[in-house]
């Protein structure tokens, strides 16, 4: 903790020193007006846990030492350089004292008061340094005092403007970046959670196959058959036993994969309940990006009838909708429209996805959810898609949510996929 605080103090001192090399000499003497104090003020406001007076002391010391070393490197005499630059130390000491006394950090919530306090702090520091340097003996008191007041007011305004710009960056830019990360996380997490779901389903299927193969092995072990010779029966038994072992190995591999996935995204980590409207917006943005990559001019409309719907178990729903939207993009050649519509219903969440693409022939509508069915052909590789997308969508809707998915057409003859899920199955229902 102490080390971290010291690092912050040193960074502030170093930044102030470097920017302090941008300066002017208003009275034609060694008295400087630099940009460094603007940086010091912003950093003291930004790092609220940094001790003000201690930071000002360290900064004053570092500034003086740096200026002396710079002068010596240019051929100056150390003692003379110390006499020239040491009064700057008193500026930083008095600046830190007044900054702390006026509690400038608390004034940032009131812009006008902030400018006044920073200007007063600046004026106080410059007056002390001017007194130490005997500037009032060299120049007119009115000129020196007026110049210090004007500089203090200008630096106060500059600090306010930069502070507002930093706040804008934190609130707007970083918020957008954070939202983007959240969207990417949701899409990634939905894919991984869905993958875990299908691995579990696959593991159950493997277990059933293992039981059946072991059953056959037991049957052959206890019952002979006149249709097979003893050697053939023994061979069958060995082959079935080997198959059972192989299936068991697959099951163990699946268990390891599931364990790995659940470590990456544990089931208890989620973002509470998310409004359906927010999920749709994320997916629409993702779909628009997909359409742009494929150089397609696609308008995506969304109609959310009930904006109060909250989704709790949303990862599988994201996978369902993103697959359907992806299929709609693939179905549209060049230009078209996709519509995502939530239909009002007291008990069910009903989401319809319509596209103006090529559609699905009547003869194919009964097999679109079957494994292997696909209309996607990769010209580059000459291979058809695996056709598991809609199969997985159907499995998620029916097996995970205990819902229904239907393929339909609207009045214009356009393809419509309709997902219907009980609201209580979404662990969110309606707020």
C-alpha positions in Angstrom: 0.0 0.0 0.0 2.8 2.4 1.0 4.8 1.4 -2.0 1.9 2.0 -4.3 1.3 5.4 -2.8 5.0 6.3 -3.2 4.8 5.3 -6.9 1.8 7.6 -7.5 3.6 10.5 -5.8 6.7 9.9 -7.9 4.7 9.7 -11.1 2.9 12.9 -10.3 6.2 14.6 -9.5 7.8 13.4 -12.7 4.9 14.3 -14.9 4.8 17.8 -13.4 8.5 18.2 -13.8 8.5 17.2 -17.5 5.5 19.4 -18.4 7.1 22.2 -16.3 9.6 22.6 -19.1 6.9 24.2 -21.1 7.0 27.7 -19.6 7.3 31.5 -20.1 9.1 34.3 -18.2 6.4 37.0 -17.9 8.7 39.6 -16.2 11.9 38.9 -18.1 13.5 37.3 -14.9 13.9 33.8 -13.6 10.2 33.7 -12.5 8.4 31.1 -14.5 4.8 30.3 -15.5 4.7 26.7 -16.6 2.2 24.1 -17.8 3.4 21.7 -15.1 1.1 23.1 -12.5 -2.0 22.3 -14.6 -0.8 18.7 -14.7 -0.1 18.6 -11.0 -3.7 20.0 -10.3 -5.4 17.4 -12.5 -3.4 14.5 -11.0 -4.1 15.6 -7.4 -7.8 15.7 -8.3 -7.6 12.3 -10.1 -5.6 10.4 -7.4 -7.9 11.2 -4.5 -6.0 8.8 -2.1 -2.7 10.6 -2.7 -1.6 12.9 0.2 -1.7 16.5 -1.1 1.0 18.2 1.0 3.5 15.4 0.8 3.0 15.2 -3.0 3.6 18.9 -3.3 6.8 18.7 -1.2 8.2 15.8 -3.3 7.2 17.5 -6.6 8.9 20.8 -5.5 12.1 18.9 -4.6 12.1 16.9 -7.9 11.4 20.0 -10.0 14.3 22.0 -8.4 16.8 19.0 -8.7 15.7 18.4 -12.3 16.2 22.1 -13.3 19.6 22.2 -11.6 20.8 19.0 -13.3 19.5 20.3 -16.7 21.4 23.5 -16.2 24.6 21.7 -15.2 24.3 19.5 -18.3 24.2 22.7 -20.3 27.4 24.1 -18.7 25.9 26.0 -15.8 27.3 26.3 -12.2 25.5 24.2 -9.7 25.5 26.8 -6.9 24.2 29.6 -9.1 21.6 27.3 -10.6 20.4 26.4 -7.0 20.0 30.1 -6.2 17.9 30.6 -9.4 15.6 27.6 -9.1 15.3 27.0 -5.3 12.5 29.6 -4.9 10.3 27.4 -7.1 10.3 24.9 -4.1 8.3 27.5 -2.1 5.7 27.7 -4.8 4.9 24.0 -4.6 4.9 24.0 -0.8 2.5 27.0 -0.6 0.5 25.5 -3.5 0.0 22.2 -1.7 -0.8 23.9 1.6 -3.6 26.1 0.1 -4.9 23.3 -2.1 -5.4 21.2 1.0 -6.7 24.1 3.1 -9.4 25.0 0.5 -10.2 21.3 0.0 -10.1 21.7 -3.8 -11.0 18.0 -4.4 -14.4 18.5 -2.9 -15.1 21.6 -5.1 -15.0 19.6 -8.4 -18.7 19.0 -8.1 -19.3 22.8 -8.4 -17.4 24.0 -11.6 -17.5 27.7 -10.7 -16.2 27.1 -7.1 -13.6 24.8 -8.6 -12.2 27.5 -10.9 -12.1 30.0 -8.0 -10.3 27.7 -5.6 -7.8 26.5 -8.2 -7.1 30.1 -9.2 -6.6 31.2 -5.6 -4.3 28.3 -5.0 -2.3 29.2 -8.1 -2.2 32.9 -7.1 -1.0 32.0 -3.5 1.8 29.9 -4.8 3.0 32.4 -7.3 2.8 35.3 -4.8 5.0 33.3 -2.3 7.5 32.5 -5.1 7.5 36.2 -6.3 8.2 37.4 -2.7 11.1 35.0 -2.3 12.5 36.1 -5.6 12.0 39.8 -4.7 10.0 40.3 -8.0 8.1 43.2 -6.4 11.4 45.1 -6.1 12.3 44.6 -9.7 8.9 45.3 -11.4 5.8 47.3 -10.7 3.7 45.8 -7.9 0.5 46.3 -10.0 2.1 44.6 -13.0 3.3 41.6 -11.0 0.1 41.2 -9.0 -2.2 41.6 -12.1 -0.1 39.1 -14.1 -0.3 36.6 -11.3 -4.1 37.0 -11.0 -4.6 36.6 -14.8 -2.4 33.5 -14.9 -4.2 32.0 -12.0 -7.6 32.6 -13.6 -6.4 31.2 -16.9 -4.9 28.0 -15.4 -8.0 27.5 -13.3 -10.2 27.6 -16.5 -7.7 25.3 -18.3 -7.9 22.8 -15.4 -11.7 22.9 -15.5 -11.9 22.3 -19.2 -9.4 19.4 -19.1 -11.2 17.9 -16.1 -14.6 18.0 -18.0 -12.9 16.4 -21.0 -11.5 13.6 -18.8 -14.9 13.1 -17.2 -16.5 12.9 -20.7 -13.9 10.3 -21.7 -14.6 8.2 -18.6 -18.4 8.4 -18.8 -18.9 8.1 -22.6 -15.8 6.5 -24.2 -15.0 4.0 -21.5 -18.7 3.2 -21.0 -19.0 2.4 -24.7 -15.8 0.2 -24.5 -17.2 -1.5 -21.4 -20.6 -2.2 -23.2 -18.7 -3.6 -26.1 -16.8 -6.0 -23.8 -20.0 -7.0 -22.1 -21.6 -7.8 -25.5 -18.6 -9.8 -26.6 -18.6 -11.7 -23.3 -22.4 -12.4 -23.6 -22.0 -13.8 -27.1 -18.9 -15.9 -26.2 -20.4 -17.1 -22.9 -23.7 -18.1 -24.7 -21.7 -20.2 -27.2 -19.7 -21.9 -24.4 -22.6 -22.5 -22.2 -24.5 -24.0 -25.1 -21.5 -26.1 -26.0 -21.5 -27.4 -22.4 -25.2 -28.2 -22.7 -24.7 -30.3 -25.9 -21.7 -32.1 -24.4 -23.9 -33.1 -21.5 -26.5 -34.3 -23.9 -23.9 -36.2 -25.9 -22.6 -37.7 -22.6 -26.1 -39.0 -21.9 -26.4 -40.5 -25.4 -22.9 -42.1 -24.9 -24.0 -43.6 -21.6 -27.1 -45.1 -23.2 -25.1 -46.5 -26.0 -22.6 -47.9 -23.5 -25.4 -49.6 -21.5 -26.8 -51.1 -24.7 -23.5 -52.5 -25.8 -22.8 -53.9 -22.4 -26.2 -55.4 -22.4 -25.4 -57.2 -25.7 -22.1 -58.3 -24.4 -23.8 -59.8 -21.3 -26.5 -61.4 -23.5 -23.8 -63.1 -25.7 -21.9 -64.1 -22.6 -24.8 -66.0 -21.0 -26.6 -67.3 -24.1 -25.1 -69.2 -27.0 -26.6 -69.1 -30.5 -26.7 -71.9 -33.0 -26.5 -69.3 -35.8 -22.9 -68.4 -34.8 -19.9 -70.6 -34.1 -18.3 -70.3 -30.6 -15.4 -68.5 -32.2 -17.7 -65.9 -33.9 -19.6 -65.4 -30.6 -16.3 -64.8 -28.8 -15.2 -62.3 -31.4 -18.5 -60.5 -31.1 -18.1 -60.3 -27.4 -14.6 -58.9 -27.7 -15.6 -56.3 -30.3 -18.6 -55.2 -28.2 -16.5 -55.0 -25.1 -13.9 -52.9 -27.0 -16.7 -50.7 -28.2 -17.9 -50.2 -24.7 -14.5 -49.2 -23.5 -14.1 -46.7 -26.4 -17.5 -45.2 -25.6 -16.5 -45.0 -22.0 -13.3 -43.1 -23.0 -15.4 -40.7 -25.0 -17.6 -40.1 -22.0 -14.6 -39.4 -19.8 -13.3 -36.9 -22.4 -16.6 -35.2 -22.5 -16.6 -34.9 -18.7 -13.2 -33.3 -18.8 -14.3 -30.8 -21.5 -17.5 -29.9 -19.5 -15.4 -29.4 -16.3 -13.1 -27.1 -18.3 -16.0 -25.1 -19.7 -17.7 -24.7 -16.4 -14.4 -23.5 -14.8 -14.2 -20.8 -17.5 -17.8 -19.7 -17.1 -19.2 -21.1 -13.8 -23.0 -21.5 -13.7 -23.4 -19.1 -10.8 -21.7 -16.2 -12.7 -24.2 -14.1 -14.6 -25.4 -10.6 -14.8 -28.7 -11.1 -12.9 -31.7 -10.6 -15.2 -31.3 -8.8 -18.6 -34.2 -7.1 -20.4 -35.2 -8.9 -23.6 -34.9 -5.6 -25.4 -31.2 -5.3 -24.4 -30.5 -8.9 -25.6 -32.2 -8.2 -29.0 -30.1 -5.0 -29.4 -26.9 -6.9 -28.8 -27.8 -9.6 -31.3 -29.0 -7.0 -33.9 -25.7 -5.2 -33.7 -23.8 -8.5 -34.1 -26.0 -9.5 -37.1 -25.5 -6.1 -38.7 -21.7 -6.7 -38.4 -22.1 -10.1 -40.0 -24.1 -8.7 -42.9 -21.5 -6.0 -43.4 -18.7 -8.6 -43.5 -20.7 -10.5 -46.2 -21.3 -7.2 -48.1 -25.0 -7.5 -47.8 -27.4 -4.6 -47.6 -29.8 -5.8 -44.9 -32.2 -3.7 -42.8 -33.0 -5.2 -39.4 -36.2 -4.2 -37.7 -37.1 -5.0 -34.1 -40.5 -4.9 -32.5 -40.5 -5.4 -28.8 -44.1 -5.3 -27.5 -43.4 -5.8 -23.8 -40.3 -3.9 -22.7 -40.6 -5.2 -19.1 -39.7 -8.8 -19.9 -36.5 -9.8 -18.0 -34.5 -12.9 -19.0 -32.7 -14.8 -16.3 -31.2 -17.9 -18.0 -30.3 -16.0 -21.1 -27.2 -17.8 -22.5 -29.2 -20.5 -24.4 -31.7 -17.9 -25.6 -28.8 -15.8 -27.1 -27.5 -18.9 -28.9 -31.0 -19.7 -30.3 -31.6 -16.2 -31.6 -28.1 -15.7 -33.0 -28.4 -18.9 -35.0 -31.7 -18.0 -36.4 -30.5 -14.5 -37.3 -27.4 -15.9 -38.9 -29.5 -18.2 -41.0 -31.6 -15.2 -42.1 -28.5 -13.4 -43.2 -27.4 -16.4 -45.2 -30.9 -16.7 -46.8 -30.7 -13.1 -48.1 -28.8 -12.6 -51.3 -27.5 -9.0 -51.6 -30.4 -7.0 -50.2 -33.3 -7.7 -47.8 -35.0 -7.2 -44.5 -34.9 -9.1 -41.2 -37.5 -8.5 -38.6 -37.2 -9.6 -34.9 -40.6 -9.4 -33.3 -41.7 -10.2 -29.8 -45.4 -11.1 -29.7 -47.4 -10.3 -26.5 -48.6 -13.3 -24.6 -49.6 -13.6 -20.9 -47.8 -16.9 -20.3 -45.2 -17.4 -23.1 -42.3 -15.5 -24.5 -42.8 -15.6 -28.2 -40.1 -14.3 -30.5 -40.5 -14.4 -34.3 -37.7 -13.9 -36.8 -38.7 -13.2 -40.4 -36.5 -12.6 -43.4 -37.1 -11.7 -47.0 -34.6 -14.3 -48.2 -35.1 -17.1 -50.6 -37.3 -19.1 -48.2 -37.6 -22.8 -47.7 -39.4 -25.1 -50.1 -42.6 -26.7 -48.9 -41.1 -30.2 -49.4 -38.1 -29.3 -47.1 -40.1 -27.8 -44.2 -40.5 -31.1 -42.4 -36.8 -31.8 -42.4 -35.2 -28.4 -41.7 -34.6 -29.3 -38.0 -33.1 -32.8 -38.9 -29.3 -33.3 -38.5 -27.6 -32.9 -41.8 -30.1 -30.6 -43.5 -28.4 -27.5 -44.9 -28.8 -25.0 -47.7 -25.3 -23.6 -47.2 -22.7 -24.5 -49.8 -19.1 -23.2 -49.6 -18.0 -22.4 -53.1 -14.3 -22.2 -52.0 -14.2 -25.7 -50.5 -17.0 -27.3 -52.4 -18.5 -28.7 -49.2 -21.9 -28.4 -47.7 -22.4 -27.2 -44.1 -22.8 -29.8 -41.4 -26.4 -28.8 -40.9 -26.4 -28.9 -37.2 -27.3 -25.3 -36.5 -31.1 -25.7 -36.6 -30.8 -29.1 -34.9 -29.1 -27.5 -32.0 -31.6 -24.6 -31.9 -34.4 -27.1 -31.7 -32.6 -29.1 -29.0 -32.1 -25.9 -26.9 -35.7 -24.8 -27.3 -37.2 -28.2 -26.6 -34.8 -29.9 -24.2 -33.4 -26.9 -22.3 -36.4 -24.6 -22.1 -39.1 -27.2 -22.7 -40.5 -24.9 -25.4 -41.4 -25.1 -29.0 -40.0 -23.8 -32.3 -42.1 -23.6 -35.5 -41.4 -22.8 -39.1 -44.1 -20.7 -40.7 -44.8 -18.1 -43.4 -46.3 -14.6 -43.1 -48.9 -13.2 -45.4 -46.2 -12.2 -47.9 -44.9 -15.7 -48.1 -41.7 -14.9 -46.2 -40.1 -17.4 -43.8 -40.8 -17.0 -40.1 -39.2 -18.9 -37.3 -41.3 -18.7 -34.1 -39.8 -19.5 -30.7 -42.2 -20.1 -27.9 -41.0 -20.5 -24.3 -42.8 -20.4 -21.0 -41.9 -17.3 -19.1 -41.3 -19.1 -15.9 -38.7 -21.3 -17.7 -36.6 -18.2 -18.4 -36.1 -17.6 -14.6 -37.1 -14.0 -15.2 -40.7 -13.7 -16.3 -42.2 -10.3 -16.3 -41.1 -7.7 -13.8 
